[in-house]
């Protein structure tokens, strides 16, 4: 009998997998709650969904039986018009997750260091482990801002090849100051700025690509365009890096349906940005509503979600909300285990979340009082 475990890298046998969010039908079966009663605010998805033009494009005959263009020619041309960057500096991935993975595969040998600034997006440390690298975490300040001096010291000390920083950051929604990015660009490492939520933030450093050969900017259509299920991300970077990535990527990594959806979204960007504006306004209302609740301490956000502190009862409140069909994100890891992150939904979804939150807080308060009287 062959020993399968003996064929697997020892370090990967111990790897803890990334915790993904599951879709509505799976949650419905798990919770015993009909899909139509679920309010899914746990994965930063767009509650308004894709443009109607996307649905029309997918319904029309596409060459689904033919392999897609490995060079992403039409797609990159459309993204060039959208971003202002030349085609040679653009590349698409099966979600920006694939580009994160490809950049690491391109640059890292076993044992090489990747610097990040936790709490942050978990895929950076996860992918670093998958490719055999070392993840070096430089904690943020208490106010969630970057410790730029410590980041610089870590890159120099560890001879790191890659630095990953989201702007806005997931899970708190804060943006990286442009001046801090300029300081970090002086380092002898690739600086990857993950702008998955840039359309909600209204700020970007994609204009700096071409001026700084070690700058990589990642974007996605999952959030602002409502295409999370079709998996399309892209990166803007030095054309030499693009050429390397085109050599090592899977040849047909962008499927025909995703390409059609992106082209339709870009053609209808005005109406999509109208939905983004609605979500930004709703984000501010949700933040203000959480500020009014003494038990909650929300953090200002430039993304389509709000992170708020609840204390030791955060996990219990997450589970209570789930039983009411309201789904939010909870992290059991140290530094985040007293927080919940809620995606900005429609006004109706946000109201239902707030009502369920109030009921859950009241139930926990009553339970604590019963324990004190016992």
N, C-alpha and C positions, 0 to 999 in steps of 0.2 A: 504494500500500500504506500503510495507516494505521500510524503510529508509536505502538504501544501504550505503550511506555516514556514517551513524551511526555505521555500522559494521566495517568500515575501521579505522585503527589507525590514530588519529588526526595529528600526525607528518608526516605521509606519504601522507595525503591529501595535504600538502603544499610542498611536495618534488618536486623539479625541476628535470626532467628526464635527464639522460645522453644523449648527442647529438651524435648519431651514424652516420656513413657514409653509404649511401645507394648504392646499386649495379648499374652497368652500365645500365641495362634495365630500371630501374626506372628513372635514370638521363636522359636517352635518351628521354623518354616520357615527362618528366618535362621540358626539355630545347628545345624540338623539333629538336634535333640534332641526326642524325643516330649514332648508337653505334660505328661504324667503324671510325667515325670522332672524338670521344672523347679520350682525353689523361688523364687518371685517375691517378693523383699524389697526392691524398688527404688522403690516408689511410695506407701508409707505406707497401703496398702490393708488392710482388715480380713480376716485369713485365715479367720475364721469365717463371713464372708458375712452376708447379711441375715437377719432373723427369718423363721422358717417362715411366719408370718402374712403376710409380704409376698408370698411365692410363692403362697399361697392367694388373696390379694386380686387378684393379677395374673391368676390362672387363671380367676377368676369373670368373668362378663360385665361389661365396662366400656363406657361410651359412646365407644369409640375412634373412631367415625366422626363424632363431634360435636366441634366446637372446645371447648377447655377454658375455664373461667371466667377472663376477663381480670383480674378484681379479686381472684382467689385467695381468695374469701370463706371457704370451709370450711377451707382450709389455714391461713390466717392466724388463724382462730379457734382451731384446735388448737394452733398455735404460741403463741398468747397464754396458753393454759392451761399450756403447758410452760415458758414463760420468765417468766411473771408480768408481762409487758408488755402494754399494751392493743393491740388490733388496729390502731389508727391509727398505731402506731409500728413496725409490722412490714411487711416486704415480702420476697417470695421471688424468687430468680433461678435461671437455668439453671446451677447451681453458683454458689458465691460469686464465681467468676471474672467472671460476668456483672455482678454488683453492683459489683465493682471497676471494671469498664469503664464502667458507667452513672454511677457517682459522678464519674469523671473527665470523661465527656462532659458531665455536668451543670455541673461547676464550672470546667473549664479552657478558657481561650482559648489559641491558639497562643503558645508562649513562657512560659506560666505554670509555676511551679515546684511540684514534688511532692518532699517530703522523706521519705527512708527511712533505714534504718540497716543497711547491709550488714556481713557476709554475711547475706542474708535471702532471702525468697521472690522468685523472679525475675520473677513476673508484674507486680509493681508497676512496675519500670523498663520492662518490655516494653510494658505498656499506656500508660504515660506517653508513650513514643515514638510509639505508634500514634496517639494523639490530638494529637500535636504539642507536648507539654509538655516541660519540662526536669526531668530526674531529678537530685536533689541527694542524694548519698550521704554520710551522716555515719557514719564507721566506728565500730564497737564497740570497747570496751576489749579488752585482751588476754585478759581472762577472759570475754569475750562479753557483758558487761553494757553497758547503754546509756550513752553519753556525753550525759546529759540537758542539761548546760550547752551543749554544742556543737549539739545539736538545736534548742534554743531560739534560739541565735544564728543558726543557718541559716535558720530560719523567718522571723525578723525581718529578716535581711539580704536574703533572696531574696523576701520578701513572699509566701511560699508559701501556697497555699490548702488543701493537703491534706498530712497526715502519715500514713504507713502503717506500722504496727508490729504484727507478729504476736505473739501471746502464748498458748501457747508459740511461740517463734521456730522457723521452718524455715530452716536445717537442724540447729540444735543442741539445740532443745528447752527453752530457758530461758524463764522467764516474766518479764513486765514488772512491776516492783513497783507496787503501787497508788499509793504516794506519788509515784512518777515520773509516773504517768498524771495525777494531780491537778495536778502542776506544768505538764504539757503542755496541760491543758485551759484554762489561763489564757491561752493564745495565741489570736490572732484567725484561727484556721484550723480546718478539720474534722480531728479526730483519729480515724482509723479503726483500731480495735483488731481484728485478725483472729484470732478465737478458733476456728479450724478444729479445734484439738485440745483444746478446753476440757474435754470430758468425761473426758479422760485426765489433765488437770492438776488438776482439782478446784477450780479458782479461776476467777473471772470478774468482769468489771466491768459486766455487763449490767444490774445493779441501778442503776447510775448513769445509765442512759439515762432521760431525763425530767427529771433534775436539771441536766444540762449539754446545752444545745441543739447544741453542736458535737461531741458524742460519737457515733460510729457503731460498733456492734459487729457483726461478721460471724460467722456460724456456718455449718456444713455438716452434711449427713447422710452424706457420703462416708466418713468415718473410723469414728466410733463405731457407726454404724448399718449399715455395709457396703453403702452405696448409691452407690458411686463411679460405677458405670456408668449410673445413672439421672439424675445431675446435678441435685441440689437443694440450694441454699444459701439462706440468709435473712439479713436484716439487721434490727437494732433501732436506731432512730434517732428524732430529732425528727419529729413528724408532718408538719411543713411540708416536710421533705426527702422523706419518703415520698410526699407528694402530687406533688412535682415528678418523682420517679422513675416514679411510675405514669403520668405524662403522656408520658414519653420512652421507656419500655421497649417492646419489641415486645409487641403486645397479648396474644398467646397463648404467652408464653415458658415457662410451666410445663405440661408435657404431662400427659395424664390418667394415664398409668402411673406417673409420678413422684409425682403427688399421692396416688394409691392406696397406693403404697409407703410414703410418709411417714406417712400416717394409720395404716397398719398397724404401722409401727415405733413410733410414739408410744403406740399401744395395748399394745405389748409391750415397753415401755422397761425394765421390771424385768429381764427375761431378757437383753436387750441389754446392760444395765449389768453384769450378771453376767459377760458375755464381756469387757467392758471391764476389770473387776477381774482376770480371768485374764491379760489382756494387760499390765496394770500390774505384776502379780507377775512375769510372764515378762520384762518390761523390766528389772526390777531384777536378775534372775538373769543376763540377757544382759550387762548392764553389769558385774556382778561377774566374769563369765567373761572379758570383754575386759580388765578390770583385771589379771587373772592372767597375761596374755600380755605379756611385756616389750616386744614390738614395737608394741603398741597402747596408745594413750592416749585412752580414751573420755571424753566429756563427760557430766555428769549431765543427765538429760532428764526433762521432765514430759509428754512426748508419747508417741506409739507408735513411736518410732524412736530410734536411738542413733547419734550422730556420733562417729567415732573417728579419731585421727591415726595415720598409718602412715609418713609421710615420703615421700621421692621415689618409692618403689616403689608408691605407692597405685594409680596407673593400671594398672600391670602386674598387681597382685594382683586388681584388678577384672576384668581380662580373663581371668586364670587361673580365677577363680571362675565366670565366665560359661561357660567351656569345660566346667566340671563341672555346668552347669545351675543354678548358684546366682547369682541376679541381685541386685545391690546398686547403689546410686546413687554415681556418681563425677562430680565437677565439675572440669572442666579450667581453670576461671577462677582467676586469682591470688587467694591467700588461702584457697582451698579445695582446691587441686590436690594436697595431701598428705593429704586426708581421704577416708574412705568413710562413707556413711550407710546403715545397715541398718534396715529395718522390723522391728518385733517380730512374729514369726510364732508359730505353734504350738510347743510344746516340741520336737516332732519336726523341724520346719523349722529352728528355731534350732540344734539339735544338728547337723543336716546342714551348716548354714552354718559353725559353729565347726570341724567336722571338715575342711571344704573350705578354710577359712582357714588352719588349721594346716598342711595339705598344701601350700598355695600359698606360705606363708612359708618352709617347709622347702625347697621347690624353688628359691626365689629365693636362699636362703642357700647352697645347694649351687652354684648358678650363679655367685654372687659368689666362692666359694672356687675354682672352676675358673678364673675370670679371674685371680685373684691368683696361681695356680700356673702359669699360661700364660706 
